[in-house]
């Protein structure tokens, strides 16, 4: 199914339904119930975290410009649900990247709460507005609103693939955190829970195929609303029972940071080789996408453009490392 969705996105196919017509009435009723229960206590905005992180490293390499990190996507990329800038995923990633690189990192966040994948066109324009300041790496977190608003998955992947292609053409590395598992939202009841999980995972796998084919890397974000959230909803969900809490965003950032560092050549070389003991290796892209969806935190990156079963990818299950303490506050943007 993920391969069909990705192919439809690439070649202009129509929408591929994920829910049978007989279930539509029941699903819509449960969606309305879930909407009434989700959102209580919701923070009305995402804290603004743009600025310079790791400024203590500014003197380590005189004359070397800060690394540029740009966040794109929806409310999870923006950090909605927390109250402090340092708790947002952008701030966590910028601080972590600065510590690994021992170099300041300039964070720009153009993500928009409530955005669907069709908003990525606008966000890419903002990210590339200054040709002299192209981001070194972009992190995109998108997909949940596509599922809840029933955007055709082929259209969703088409917009994401276009965004990745434009960013890569401009010279930026791209890491995509794929659609989280919406089946773990506590207020969602069966059968909507099963349908949400199925739709989320199919979209995440299709996003992986589309991203890798355009030269980006993906990290499965099932952990964002996945097994750990299902086991600890009070700890890992925020006050609106939908967006992650500070602990939840830290969990997601820990999953994404190694891949962000690897795209810039900053991760240990010995961890770039596939480890058979962790079931890492080279697989057809579609199979790698399916494997990644089943295990949150898994990275997929392009390996070979062609093979006996189409393009191949490298599947990595990177070890998570605790993020360093974030700077008390970002320095003002230059």
N, C-alpha and C positions, 0 to 999 in steps of 0.2 A: 504494500500500500504506500509506504514512504517513497519507494522508487517511482510509482505511478504519479504521486503528487509532485515530486521533483521534476519528472519528465513533463508533466502538464504545465508546470511553471516555466520550464525552459522553452517549450515549443508552443506555448499559447493555448494549451488545452483548457477546457471548461472546468468548473468546480467539481470536486469529487465529494459526494456526501459521506458524512461519517455517522449519521444517525438515520435509522429507518423511519419512513413516514408514519408508521403505526405508533411510534413512540413520541412523536412531536408534541401532541397535546399534553401528555403527562410530563414530559421534560419541561415545557414552557411553564407549566404550573409550578413545578419545583424550582425553576429558575427564579420566578417571582418571589417564592418563599425564601429562598436563599438570599436574594437581594435585600429583603426586609431585615434579615438577621445579621447580614454582614455589613459592617461600616459604622457601627456604634463606637463612638470614641475616636473616630478617624481624624488624624491630623490633616488640616485643610491644605497643607502645602508640604513640599519637601525642603529640608534645610539647604541653603546655598553653600556649597563646599568648594567652589572654584578658588583657585589660588596656588601658591607655591608650597610644596611639602618637602621636607628634608632639607630645609635651608641651612641646617648645621653643616651640610656637606658642601656648601657653596665655595668654600676656600680650598677644597681638596684638589680640584682641577681647575686652576684659574683660566679663564677664557673659554671654558667648555660650557655650552648652553645647556639649560635644564632639559631633561627629557619631557616630551609632551604627551600626555595621556588625555584622551577624549572619551567621554561616556555618552552613548546614544541608547535610545530605547524608550521604555515606559516607566511606570512609577517605581519599579524595582531598581532600575538603573539610576533614577533620580534620588532614591532613598526615602520615598514616602513611608511614613509609619514610625519614624524616629524623630527626635526633637533637637539633636545636636549634629552639627556638620560632620564632626569626626566619626560619627556612627554610620554614615552613609557608605555604600560600597565603593563609591568613587574615592572618598577620602581614605578608606582602608587600603584600597589598591595602590593609591598614590604613595601613601606612607610605606607600604610594604615594598613597592618597587624602588623607592628612594633608598631604603635600607639595603636592599640586595645590590643595587647599582652603585651605592655610595655616591649618589649624585642627586641634586635636587630634581623634583618632578613638578611640572606645571600641569594642573588639572583644569580641564574645561568640560563642563557637563551641559549638554544640549538636550538631554532626555526630557520627555514631557509626560507627567502623570496622565494616565488614561489613553496614551497613544497606542495606535495599532500600527501594523507594519507599513501601511501606506503613508504614515508620517515620516518614515525614514528618509524619503526623498528630500523633504524640507530640512531635516536634521543634518543630512550630509552636506547640503549647501552651507549651513552654518559652520560645520566642522572644517570645511575647506574654503572658507570665506577669504582667508589670507594665504595666497600661494607661497608666501615666504615663511609661513609658520604651519606647514603641514604636520599633523600629529605623527609622532613616532609609532604610536600604537593606539588603536581604537577598540573599545569594549562595547559590544552591543548586547543588551538584554531585552528581549521582546518575545511576544507570542501569547501571553496569557489573555490579553484583551481580544486577540484574534479569535480565540476559542470561545470566550464568553459572549462575543458579539457575532459569532457564527460567520466570520469572514471566510470565504472559500479558501481552503488550504493552498491551492495552486496560486491564488492571488497573493496570499501571505508570503509564500516562499519566493515568488517572483520579485516582490518588493525587496525582500531581504537580500536575495542574490544580486540585484542591481546595486544595492547600497554597498555590499562587500566589493563588488567589481569596481565601482567608482573610487572607493577608498584605496583599494590596492593599486589601481592605476595611478593615483596621485602619489603613491609611495609609502602609504601607511600600512603597518601590520594590522591585522584584524583578528580579534577573538570574539566569538559569539557564544554567549551563555544561552543555551537552547531553552525552549518553552518548559516551564516548571510543571510539575504534576499537580493539576488542579483537583484531582480526586482526593487530596488530603485535607482540603478545606473543611473544617469541622462541621460547619452548618449545612454542607451539601449532603443530601440524603440519597439513598438508592432509589431508582436506578441511575439518577443523574450522576452520582459519584462514579459509578463504573463507566458511564459514557464520557464524563469529563476526563477521567484517567486515560481512557483509550484515545480520545481526540488529542489530548496533550502529548501523549507519547508518539502518536503518528506524526503530529506536526513537528515535534522535536527531531525525530529521525529524518523527516524531509528537509528540515532546516539544515541538518548536518550535511546531507548530500549536496544541497544547493550552495552552502558556504564553502565546503571543501573544493568543489568544482571551480570556484572563483578564486581560490588561493588563500582562503582564510582558514582558521582553526576553530574548532568548537569544543566546548566543555559542557557536559550534561549537567543541567541544574535541577535534577530531581531533588537534590538536597535542599533546594530553596523552599519547596513545599512538599518534600518527599518523606522517606521513612523516618528520619530524625524528627521532623516536624509532627508527623503522625503520632510518634511515641511521646513527644513532649510539647503538645500544642500550647500549653500555658506559658512555657518558657520561650518557645521559638516563634510564636506568632505575636504580632503587635497588638495594640489596644483595639484595633478594628476587626480582629480575628481573621484578617485576610493578608495584609502586608506583613512582612517579617519584622521582628523586633530587632534590637541592636545585636543580640546574640545570633539571630537568624541571618542577618546580613554578614556578620563575621564568618559564619559557617560557609556562606556562598563565596565570600571573598577569598577564603582559604582555598577553596576549590579552584578558583580562577587564577589566582596569583602565579602559581608555577607556570602556567601556560603563557601568561603575559610576559613573564621573565624569559621563558624559552624563545618566544618570538624575537626577542632582542638579543639573543645569544648570551643571556646572563645566568642561565641555570647550569648546574654542574654537568660537564660533558658525559660523565658516566651514566647519568640518568636519562640521556637522550637515546641511548641504545635500548631496544626492546628487551624486556625481562620476561623470559618464558615462564618463570615461576609465578608471575603475576598475570599470566595469560595475555601478555602483550604481543603484538606482532603485526604483520602486514595482512590486510584482508581487502576483498572487494569493498568499495565505498558503501554500498547498500548494507552489506553485512556488518561492517564496522559501525554504521549508524544504528543498527538494531542492537548491537552489543552495548553501545554507549548508553542508549536509553535505559537498558536494564540495570545499569550500575552508575548511579550518580557520581559526578566528579571525574568521569572518563573523558580523555581528550582524543579528538580525531583530527588528523592533519593529512594533507595530500602527500602521496608517496610516489606513485607512478601514474602517468597520464593514461596509460592503456595496459591492458592485460587480457588473459583469456576470458575474463568475465567483466570487462569494462575497466574503468579507472580503479586504482587501488589506493588505500589509505593506511596510515600507521595509527594503530590504536594504542594509547598509553593510559595506564592507571597510575598517575603520579601520586607519590606520598604527600599527604597534607602536612604542612608545617605551620606552627603557630605564627600569626602575624605579629610583627613588632609593635610596641606601643606607638600609637599615633601621636603626631605633634599636637600640642594643646590647641592650636588653631592654625589655619593656613595663613601665610603671609598674603597681603593684598596682591591681586593680579597686577603684573606690570602693565 
